[in-house]
Amino acid sequence: MTQGAGGREGLDEQVLLLVAGVADLAVSTLGSALGTMQGLLRRSDVADLAAEAEQDLRARGRIALDRCATVPPAHLEILARHALSRRVSGDV
C-alpha cells in the first residue's frame, strides 16, 4: 500500500493496518493458547490438576465472600467499647 495524496486514503490505510495488526495478534495468541491447552491435555494427571484448580477456585470464592460479607464494627461502637473497658478497669 502506498501513501495516498488525500487525507481519506491515508486514514483508510491506517485503519486497515490497525485491523490487520489486531487480527495477526489474535491469531498468534490463539495459536499459543491452543498449544498450551494441547500440552495440558497430554498430561497424565489432568484429573488431579482439575481437582486442584476447583479447590483453589472454591478457596478464592470463600475468601472473596468473606471479605465482602464481613462488616467491620462502626467507629463509634469501637470507641464506646474502649471507653467502657477503661471505666471497668478503673482508668478513668
TAGI-V517809 format. One record per pair of residues at least 4 apart in sequence whose ideal C-beta (glycine too) atoms are under 8 Angstrom apart, sorted by the first residue. I is the first residue (numbers start at 1). J is the second residue. If there is no record, write none. Layout:
i:I j:J
i:I j:J
This chain:
i:1 j:13
i:1 j:16
i:1 j:17
i:3 j:10
i:3 j:13
i:4 j:8
i:4 j:9
i:4 j:10
i:4 j:12
i:4 j:13
i:5 j:9
i:6 j:10
i:7 j:11
i:8 j:12
i:9 j:13
i:10 j:14
i:11 j:15
i:12 j:16
i:13 j:17
i:14 j:18
i:15 j:19
i:16 j:20
i:17 j:21
i:18 j:22
i:19 j:23
i:20 j:24
i:21 j:25
i:22 j:26
i:23 j:27
i:24 j:28
i:25 j:29
i:26 j:30
i:27 j:31
i:28 j:32
i:29 j:33
i:30 j:34
i:31 j:35
i:32 j:36
i:33 j:37
i:34 j:38
i:35 j:39
i:36 j:40
i:37 j:41
i:38 j:42
i:39 j:43
i:40 j:46
i:40 j:49
i:41 j:46
i:43 j:49
i:45 j:49
i:46 j:50
i:47 j:51
i:48 j:52
i:49 j:53
i:50 j:54
i:51 j:55
i:52 j:56
i:53 j:57
i:54 j:58
i:55 j:59
i:56 j:60
i:57 j:61
i:58 j:62
i:59 j:63
i:60 j:64
i:61 j:65
i:62 j:66
i:63 j:67
i:64 j:68
i:65 j:69
i:66 j:70
i:73 j:77
i:73 j:78
i:74 j:78
i:75 j:79
i:76 j:80
i:77 j:81
i:78 j:82
i:79 j:83
i:80 j:84
i:81 j:85
i:82 j:86
i:83 j:87
i:84 j:88
i:85 j:89
i:86 j:91
i:86 j:92
i:87 j:91
i:87 j:92
